[in-house]
């Protein structure tokens, strides 16, 4: 589906960790009892890896992704992104990190209803100060790459669920991030559309080298991921290899 590579991304799997977590924990306070959503998670994610996070509802998958993406702050532990401590970053530093280095894909798409597909995709670039012609050019290029050129002037309510998710994926990658966090990206789609979106994310990972961390219930993700992190009650229960794991994606020292 994709041809060539994007500047700054190596299509070959790299052994440089992009994300490092050690004894990472998140506790929410507010009720009579504290809620430990994430419990002492230690994990290294290699640059270019496709990592799936699986587990039942309420197990901490989304919270873990929110910590990785700087949308929430950990209560304890260590968390580094590209060698920088996210724990010590100020709010504006985390905002810049999310804006420039990380892309997000959500279950309910989160497209702005008053913007067309191309305007939604161009939005991260416009917020970064890129002028409209250049932003729209890059947005149009990505819409073409995800198979949505014919729908570029349509509003979200005129698109199917699968089409909206394709637009959301284009928006997530238009600013050339090094990491994509996808939280249940197929959870609001039928099985056919869901399979198509998983294939698109896998192709994106393999052709551009963007690191992918995907939280999902879908067992189909095992066919496209390098490793599967099974989470229960906020803790990593076990780690296993994906079914179609690439031969070069051996992570030294990790299960």
HELIX and SHEET records of a PDB file:
HELIX    1   1 UNK A   61  UNK A   68  1                                   8    
HELIX    2   2 UNK A   91  UNK A  101  1                                  11    
HELIX    3   3 UNK A  117  UNK A  127  1                                  11    
HELIX    4   4 UNK A  132  UNK A  145  1                                  14    
HELIX    5   5 UNK A  149  UNK A  151  5                                   3    
HELIX    6   6 UNK A  156  UNK A  158  5                                   3    
HELIX    7   7 UNK A  161  UNK A  173  1                                  13    
HELIX    8   8 UNK A  191  UNK A  208  1                                  18    
HELIX    9   9 UNK A  219  UNK A  223  5                                   5    
SHEET    1   A 4 UNK A  35  UNK A  46  0                                        
SHEET    2   A 4 UNK A  17  UNK A  28 -1                                        
SHEET    3   A 4 UNK A  76  UNK A  81 -1                                        
SHEET    4   A 4 UNK A  84  UNK A  85 -1                                        
SHEET    1   B 6 UNK A 102  UNK A 106  0                                        
SHEET    2   B 6 UNK A 179  UNK A 183  1                                        
SHEET    3   B 6 UNK A 211  UNK A 216  1                                        
SHEET    4   B 6 UNK A  50  UNK A  54  1                                        
SHEET    5   B 6 UNK A 227  UNK A 232  1                                        
SHEET    6   B 6 UNK A 235  UNK A 241 -1                                        
END                                                                             
